[in-house]
Amino acid sequence: MISTPLKTEKQIKAQLREAFNECFNEENLIEFYRQCHELIYKHLQNCDLFTQEKIKNEFLNIKIAVDWDSTSSFRGLQGLSDETLLVIYQVALNLFETQRFDQSKQLLSMLLLFASKISSYWNALGYVYQTEGNFESAITCYSKSLETDPDNIETYFYLARCYLQMQQSYLAKQQLDNLREYLIQSNSIHLWENHIIALTKEINLIFKGE
């Protein structure tokens, strides 16, 4: 049984950087964008005509971000409004709920090209991976979410439950301890106490079985 984290924070960052550079060169990016574009259009029928036209026009004006950092790593795409991102996010969630996991991951990955600082998108992508049993990718997404927004309380629960599903009770408890410490410092422990107690009971059951 694995008893240590799958990857250190430094390794996770290196993996994400390498994945972006490998997958999102210009040729791959164009093909990925084309597939997402077609997938989204298939699901626009549920939107009103104004929203449909707005999204279509925004897609026509998407640009590849030309602001590169010191290592020439891909930064992302630009051009979609927050409202359009939310529409696409809802489509991705609907695809997940109907167990079309690959399509859901595709749209969530596209969202992260436009809005990599939104932790809920990382959590959603991580949860799809977790549902598929791809725990390493799930933890990578949750860790990125926590790095992006340490104040997103839900991410701690996602990480703890993912480790719990992997039978890694020590790591699940570690995440819960981190969450408890954070909540105490922010004077908001009372808001989440029932959730913490419930998850602690689940973790303790695993501990007893080990």
Backbone as numpy.savetxt, mean C-alpha at the origin, in Angstrom:
# Nx Ny Nz CAx CAy CAz Cx Cy Cz
11.02 -22.13 11.62 10.18 -20.93 11.62 11.05 -19.68 11.62
10.72 -18.71 10.81 11.46 -17.46 10.77 11.19 -16.68 12.05
12.22 -16.19 12.70 12.03 -15.47 13.95 12.56 -14.04 13.89
13.04 -13.62 12.72 13.56 -12.27 12.54 12.82 -11.60 11.39
12.80 -10.26 11.35 12.12 -9.57 10.25 12.64 -10.02 8.90
11.75 -10.03 7.91 12.13 -10.50 6.59 13.16 -9.58 5.95
13.05 -8.30 6.19 14.00 -7.35 5.61 14.18 -6.17 6.56
15.40 -5.64 6.60 15.63 -4.43 7.37 15.05 -3.25 6.62
14.91 -2.12 7.30 14.38 -0.92 6.65 15.27 -0.51 5.48
16.58 -0.62 5.64 17.51 -0.26 4.58 17.33 -1.17 3.38
17.13 -2.47 3.63 16.92 -3.42 2.53 15.61 -3.15 1.81
14.58 -2.78 2.58 13.28 -2.49 1.99 13.38 -1.30 1.04
14.07 -0.24 1.48 14.24 0.94 0.63 15.01 0.60 -0.64
16.06 -0.21 -0.47 16.86 -0.60 -1.63 16.05 -1.43 -2.60
15.20 -2.32 -2.06 14.37 -3.17 -2.91 13.37 -2.34 -3.70
12.73 -1.37 -3.03 11.76 -0.53 -3.71 12.41 0.31 -4.80
13.59 0.86 -4.51 14.30 1.66 -5.50 14.66 0.82 -6.71
15.16 -0.38 -6.45 15.56 -1.27 -7.55 14.35 -1.67 -8.39
13.24 -1.96 -7.70 12.03 -2.37 -8.42 11.51 -1.26 -9.32
11.48 -0.03 -8.82 11.03 1.10 -9.63 11.93 1.29 -10.85
13.23 1.26 -10.61 14.16 1.48 -11.72 14.06 0.39 -12.78
13.82 -0.84 -12.31 13.75 -1.97 -13.24 12.45 -1.99 -14.02
11.35 -1.75 -13.30 10.03 -1.91 -13.92 9.57 -0.68 -14.70
10.03 0.49 -14.31 9.46 1.68 -14.88 10.45 2.46 -15.74
11.18 1.72 -16.59 11.89 2.42 -17.64 10.84 2.91 -18.64
11.22 3.71 -19.58 10.24 4.38 -20.44 9.34 3.38 -21.18
9.92 2.31 -21.72 9.13 1.35 -22.49 8.14 0.62 -21.60
8.61 0.13 -20.45 7.72 -0.59 -19.54 6.65 0.34 -18.97
7.03 1.58 -18.71 6.09 2.54 -18.16 4.94 2.81 -19.12
5.26 2.97 -20.39 4.22 3.22 -21.39 3.25 2.04 -21.48
3.78 0.83 -21.46 2.93 -0.36 -21.53 2.08 -0.49 -20.28
2.69 -0.26 -19.12 1.95 -0.33 -17.85 0.83 0.70 -17.84
1.14 1.91 -18.26 0.15 2.98 -18.31 -0.99 2.62 -19.25
-0.67 2.05 -20.41 -1.69 1.67 -21.39 -2.65 0.65 -20.80
-2.12 -0.36 -20.11 -2.96 -1.39 -19.50 -3.88 -0.79 -18.43
-3.33 0.07 -17.60 -4.14 0.71 -16.56 -5.21 1.60 -17.17
-4.84 2.31 -18.22 -5.76 3.20 -18.93 -6.96 2.41 -19.43
-6.73 1.27 -20.06 -7.81 0.44 -20.58 -8.66 -0.12 -19.44
-8.00 -0.54 -18.37 -8.72 -1.13 -17.24 -9.64 -0.12 -16.58
-9.17 1.09 -16.40 -9.97 2.13 -15.77 -11.18 2.47 -16.63
-10.98 2.60 -17.94 -12.07 2.95 -18.84 -13.20 1.92 -18.79
-12.85 0.67 -18.56 -13.86 -0.38 -18.48 -14.79 -0.18 -17.28
-14.30 0.54 -16.28 -15.07 0.68 -15.04 -15.61 2.09 -14.84
-15.54 2.91 -15.88 -16.05 4.27 -15.76 -17.55 4.37 -15.97
-18.16 3.27 -16.40 -19.60 3.32 -16.69 -20.42 3.66 -15.45
-19.87 3.35 -14.27 -20.60 3.62 -13.03 -20.50 5.08 -12.60
-19.69 5.85 -13.30 -19.53 7.27 -12.97 -20.48 8.11 -13.83
-20.81 9.30 -13.35 -21.62 10.20 -14.17 -20.79 10.70 -15.35
-21.47 11.25 -16.36 -20.80 11.65 -17.59 -19.74 12.73 -17.36
-20.03 13.65 -16.44 -19.06 14.71 -16.16 -17.76 14.12 -15.62
-17.89 13.17 -14.68 -16.70 12.53 -14.10 -15.95 11.74 -15.15
-16.69 11.03 -16.01 -16.04 10.26 -17.07 -15.19 11.16 -17.97
-15.76 12.27 -18.40 -15.04 13.18 -19.29 -13.85 13.82 -18.57
-14.04 14.15 -17.31 -12.96 14.77 -16.53 -11.77 13.82 -16.43
-12.04 12.56 -16.13 -10.96 11.58 -15.99 -10.27 11.34 -17.33
-11.07 11.23 -18.39 -10.48 11.01 -19.72 -9.57 12.17 -20.11
-10.01 13.40 -19.83 -9.18 14.56 -20.18 -7.89 14.59 -19.36
-7.99 14.21 -18.10 -6.78 14.20 -17.26 -5.78 13.17 -17.77
-6.27 12.03 -18.20 -5.38 10.99 -18.70 -4.65 11.44 -19.97
-5.29 12.31 -20.73 -4.64 12.80 -21.95 -3.47 13.73 -21.64
-3.44 14.25 -20.42 -2.42 15.25 -20.06 -1.43 14.75 -19.02
-1.36 13.45 -18.84 -0.42 12.88 -17.87 1.01 13.08 -18.35
1.87 13.41 -17.41 3.29 13.61 -17.73 4.16 12.76 -16.81
5.28 12.31 -17.36 6.28 11.63 -16.54 7.06 12.70 -15.79
7.19 12.52 -14.48 7.93 13.49 -13.68 9.38 13.52 -14.12
9.90 14.69 -14.37 11.29 14.81 -14.84 12.24 15.24 -13.73
11.73 15.28 -12.50 12.57 15.65 -11.37 13.23 14.40 -10.82
14.48 14.19 -11.15 15.20 12.99 -10.74 16.13 13.33 -9.58
16.30 12.37 -8.65 17.18 12.62 -7.52 18.62 12.29 -7.89
19.51 12.30 -6.91 20.94 12.15 -7.18 21.32 10.80 -7.76
20.43 9.81 -7.58 20.72 8.47 -8.12 19.95 8.21 -9.40
19.32 9.23 -9.95 18.54 9.12 -11.19 17.43 8.08 -11.07
16.78 8.04 -9.91 15.68 7.10 -9.70 14.37 7.72 -10.16
13.49 6.87 -10.66 12.19 7.32 -11.15 11.37 7.89 -10.00
10.77 9.06 -10.22 10.01 9.72 -9.16 8.51 9.46 -9.25
7.95 9.44 -10.44 6.52 9.22 -10.53 5.89 9.88 -11.74
4.55 9.91 -11.73 3.78 10.54 -12.80 3.01 11.72 -12.23
2.61 12.62 -13.11 1.87 13.81 -12.71 0.68 14.01 -13.64
-0.39 14.61 -13.10 -1.48 14.99 -13.97 -2.87 14.60 -13.52
-3.01 13.70 -12.54 -4.34 13.29 -12.08 -4.70 14.05 -10.81
-5.93 14.53 -10.76 -6.41 15.26 -9.58 -6.68 14.30 -8.44
-6.82 14.85 -7.23 -7.13 14.03 -6.07 -8.46 13.31 -6.25
-9.42 13.99 -6.86 -10.74 13.37 -7.08 -10.63 12.16 -7.99
-9.83 12.28 -9.05 -9.66 11.15 -9.97 -8.93 10.00 -9.30
-7.93 10.32 -8.49 -7.22 9.27 -7.76 -8.17 8.50 -6.85
-9.11 9.21 -6.23 -10.07 8.54 -5.35 -11.02 7.64 -6.14
-11.41 8.08 -7.33 -12.27 7.25 -8.18 -11.53 5.96 -8.55
-10.28 6.09 -8.95 -9.48 4.92 -9.32 -9.27 4.02 -8.11
-9.06 4.62 -6.95 -8.89 3.86 -5.71 -10.13 3.02 -5.42
-11.31 3.61 -5.61 -12.55 2.87 -5.38 -12.70 1.72 -6.37
-12.30 1.95 -7.63 -12.32 0.87 -8.62 -11.41 -0.26 -8.18
-10.22 0.09 -7.68 -9.27 -0.93 -7.21 -9.85 -1.73 -6.06
-10.55 -1.05 -5.13 -11.16 -1.75 -4.01 -12.29 -2.67 -4.48
-13.07 -2.20 -5.44 -14.14 -3.04 -5.99 -13.58 -4.28 -6.67
-12.47 -4.12 -7.37 -11.82 -5.27 -8.01 -11.32 -6.26 -6.96
-10.80 -5.73 -5.86 -10.35 -6.61 -4.78 -11.52 -7.39 -4.18
-12.63 -6.70 -3.95 -13.79 -7.33 -3.34 -14.37 -8.43 -4.22
-14.16 -8.33 -5.52 -14.62 -9.37 -6.45 -13.49 -10.34 -6.81
-12.42 -10.30 -6.00 -11.30 -11.25 -6.09 -10.53 -11.17 -7.41
-10.56 -10.00 -8.03 -9.72 -9.77 -9.21 -8.44 -9.08 -8.73
-7.63 -9.88 -8.05 -6.49 -9.34 -7.31 -5.43 -8.72 -8.22
-5.14 -9.35 -9.33 -4.11 -8.82 -10.22 -4.48 -7.44 -10.75
-5.75 -7.28 -11.13 -6.19 -5.98 -11.64 -6.20 -4.93 -10.52
-6.59 -5.35 -9.33 -6.58 -4.44 -8.19 -5.16 -3.97 -7.88
-4.21 -4.89 -7.89 -2.81 -4.53 -7.65 -2.29 -3.60 -8.74
-2.73 -3.84 -9.96 -2.27 -3.01 -11.08 -2.69 -1.56 -10.88
-3.95 -1.35 -10.51 -4.42 0.02 -10.32 -3.81 0.67 -9.09
-3.66 -0.09 -8.02 -3.04 0.46 -6.81 -1.59 0.85 -7.07
-0.90 0.03 -7.85 0.49 0.35 -8.21 0.54 1.62 -9.04
-0.45 1.78 -9.93 -0.50 2.99 -10.73 -0.76 4.21 -9.85
-1.66 4.07 -8.89 -1.94 5.18 -7.98 -0.68 5.64 -7.26
0.16 4.68 -6.89 1.38 5.01 -6.16 2.40 5.73 -7.03
2.27 5.58 -8.34 3.13 6.35 -9.24 2.75 7.83 -9.22
1.48 8.11 -8.95 1.02 9.49 -8.87 1.06 10.04 -7.45
0.88 9.17 -6.47 0.74 9.64 -5.08 1.43 8.67 -4.13
2.74 8.63 -4.19 3.51 7.68 -3.37 3.53 8.06 -1.89
3.04 9.25 -1.55 3.05 9.70 -0.16 1.72 9.43 0.55
0.79 8.77 -0.12 -0.49 8.46 0.51 -0.41 7.05 1.09
-0.33 6.97 2.41 -0.08 5.68 3.06 -1.21 4.69 2.88
-2.44 5.17 2.75 -3.56 4.24 2.59 -3.46 3.45 1.29
-2.84 4.03 0.26 -2.63 3.29 -0.99 -1.63 2.15 -0.77
-0.56 2.44 -0.02 0.41 1.39 0.30 -0.24 0.28 1.12
-1.08 0.67 2.09 -1.75 -0.33 2.92 -2.70 -1.20 2.10
-3.41 -0.57 1.18 -4.34 -1.32 0.34 -3.60 -2.33 -0.53
-2.50 -1.89 -1.13 -1.70 -2.80 -1.96 -1.13 -3.92 -1.10
-0.66 -3.57 0.09 -0.14 -4.59 1.00 -1.19 -5.61 1.38
-2.42 -5.15 1.59 -3.48 -6.07 1.99 -3.85 -7.03 0.87
-3.80 -6.56 -0.36 -4.04 -7.47 -1.49 -2.97 -8.56 -1.52
-1.71 -8.15 -1.37 -0.62 -9.13 -1.33 -0.82 -10.10 -0.16
-1.21 -9.57 0.98 -1.41 -10.43 2.16 -2.52 -11.44 1.92
-3.59 -11.00 1.29 -4.71 -11.89 0.98 -4.27 -13.02 0.06
-3.34 -12.71 -0.83 -2.81 -13.73 -1.75 -1.79 -14.64 -1.08
-1.38 -14.29 0.14 -0.36 -15.09 0.82 1.06 -14.65 0.51
1.22 -13.53 -0.18 2.54 -12.99 -0.48 2.93 -12.03 0.65
3.36 -12.62 1.76 3.57 -11.83 2.97 4.78 -10.91 2.87
5.81 -11.33 2.16 7.00 -10.48 2.04 6.66 -9.17 1.33
5.91 -9.27 0.23 5.51 -8.05 -0.48 4.56 -7.21 0.36
3.68 -7.88 1.12 2.75 -7.16 1.99 3.51 -6.35 3.03
4.49 -6.97 3.68 5.26 -6.28 4.71 6.06 -5.13 4.11
6.57 -5.33 2.91 7.29 -4.25 2.23 6.38 -3.04 2.04
5.13 -3.28 1.61 4.18 -2.18 1.41 3.81 -1.51 2.73
3.53 -2.31 3.76 3.18 -1.74 5.05 4.33 -0.92 5.64
5.54 -1.42 5.47 6.72 -0.70 5.98 6.89 0.63 5.26
6.64 0.62 3.96 6.71 1.86 3.19 5.61 2.82 3.64
4.44 2.29 3.94 3.34 3.11 4.44 3.72 3.78 5.75
4.32 3.01 6.64 4.72 3.54 7.94 5.81 4.59 7.80
6.71 4.37 6.86 7.76 5.35 6.58 7.15 6.64 6.02
6.14 6.47 5.17 5.49 7.63 4.55 4.69 8.44 5.55
3.96 7.74 6.43 3.11 8.42 7.40 3.10 7.65 8.72
4.01 7.95 9.64 4.07 7.25 10.93 2.83 7.46 11.78
2.01 8.45 11.44 0.82 8.75 12.23 -0.40 7.94 11.80
-0.27 7.13 10.76 -1.39 6.30 10.32 -1.46 5.07 11.22
-2.34 5.11 12.21 -2.43 4.05 13.22 -2.76 2.71 12.59
-3.58 2.72 11.55 -4.02 1.47 10.94 -2.84 0.63 10.43
-1.76 1.29 10.04 -0.62 0.56 9.48 -0.01 -0.38 10.51
0.04 0.04 11.76 0.58 -0.83 12.82 -0.25 -2.10 12.94
-1.56 -1.95 12.83 -2.44 -3.11 12.91 -2.24 -4.02 11.70
-2.11 -3.42 10.52 -1.86 -4.22 9.31 -0.60 -5.06 9.47
0.48 -4.42 9.94 1.74 -5.14 10.11 1.62 -6.24 11.15
0.99 -5.92 12.27 0.85 -6.91 13.34 0.04 -8.11 12.87
-1.06 -7.85 12.18 -1.90 -8.96 11.72 -1.22 -9.77 10.62
-0.42 -9.12 9.81 0.32 -9.85 8.78 1.32 -10.80 9.43
2.07 -10.29 10.40 3.01 -11.16 11.12 2.28 -12.28 11.85
1.11 -11.95 12.39 0.32 -12.95 13.10 -0.12 -14.06 12.15
-0.54 -13.68 10.95 -0.95 -14.66 9.95 0.22 -15.54 9.53
1.42 -15.01 9.63 2.63 -15.77 9.31 3.10 -16.63 10.48
2.35 -16.57 11.58 2.74 -17.28 12.81 4.00 -16.68 13.43
4.27 -15.44 13.13 5.41 -14.73 13.71 4.91 -13.88 14.89
4.58 -14.56 15.99 3.95 -13.89 17.11 4.85 -12.84 17.76
6.15 -13.11 17.80 7.08 -12.15 18.41 7.07 -10.83 17.64
7.12 -10.92 16.32 7.12 -9.71 15.49 5.77 -8.99 15.56
4.68 -9.76 15.66 3.36 -9.16 15.81 3.29 -8.39 17.12
3.80 -8.99 18.18 3.81 -8.33 19.49 4.68 -7.09 19.46
5.79 -7.16 18.74 6.69 -6.01 18.63 5.98 -4.83 17.98
5.21 -5.09 16.92 4.46 -4.02 16.28 3.39 -3.45 17.20
2.75 -4.33 17.97 1.72 -3.88 18.89 2.33 -3.04 20.02
3.51 -3.41 20.47 4.21 -2.63 21.50 4.59 -1.25 20.95
5.04 -1.23 19.70 5.36 0.05 19.06 4.13 0.95 18.98
3.00 0.34 18.64 1.76 1.09 18.54 1.34 1.61 19.90
1.40 0.76 20.91 1.01 1.17 22.26 1.86 2.34 22.75
3.16 2.26 22.51 4.05 3.34 22.92 3.71 4.64 22.19
3.42 4.53 20.89 3.06 5.72 20.11 1.78 6.34 20.64
0.77 5.51 20.95 -0.52 6.02 21.41 -0.41 6.66 22.79
0.43 6.09 23.64 0.63 6.67 24.97 1.25 8.05 24.85
2.23 8.17 23.99 2.91 9.46 23.80 1.97 10.51 23.21
1.02 10.05 22.39 0.09 10.99 21.76 -1.21 11.16 22.55
-1.26 10.54 23.74 -2.43 10.64 24.62 -3.72 10.18 23.94
-3.62 9.17 23.09 -4.82 8.67 22.40 -5.00 7.17 22.57
-4.36 6.62 23.60 -4.45 5.18 23.83 -5.89 4.74 24.06
-6.71 5.59 24.69 -8.09 5.23 25.01 -8.94 5.03 23.76
-8.56 5.66 22.66 -9.34 5.54 21.43 -9.17 4.18 20.76
-8.06 3.52 21.04 -7.74 2.27 20.36 -7.60 1.10 21.32
-7.92 1.32 22.58 -7.65 0.32 23.61 -8.34 -1.01 23.33
-9.60 -0.97 22.92 -10.34 -2.21 22.66 -9.72 -3.00 21.51
-9.27 -2.31 20.48 -8.64 -2.98 19.34 -7.32 -3.63 19.76
-6.57 -2.92 20.61 -5.29 -3.45 21.07 -5.50 -4.68 21.95
-6.50 -4.61 22.82 -6.79 -5.76 23.70 -7.17 -6.98 22.87
-8.02 -6.79 21.86 -8.45 -7.91 21.01 -7.27 -8.54 20.28
-6.40 -7.71 19.73 -5.25 -8.23 18.99 -4.24 -8.88 19.94
-4.10 -8.33 21.14 -3.20 -8.93 22.13 -3.65 -10.34 22.49
-4.94 -10.53 22.61 -5.48 -11.87 22.91 -5.14 -12.85 21.79
-5.26 -12.41 20.54 -4.92 -13.27 19.41 -3.44 -13.64 19.44
-2.60 -12.66 19.73 -1.15 -12.91 19.78 -0.81 -13.87 20.90
-1.44 -13.69 22.05 -1.17 -14.56 23.20 -1.56 -16.00 22.92
-2.61 -16.19 22.14 -3.02 -17.55 21.78 -1.94 -18.23 20.95
-1.32 -17.48 20.05 -0.23 -18.03 19.24 0.97 -18.35 20.12
1.26 -17.45 21.06 2.39 -17.66 21.97 2.22 -18.96 22.75
1.01 -19.22 23.20 0.75 -20.42 23.99 0.94 -21.68 23.17
0.68 -21.57 21.84 0.80 -22.74 20.99 2.22 -23.03 20.55
3.13 -22.09 20.80 4.51 -22.27 20.33 5.33 -23.07 21.34
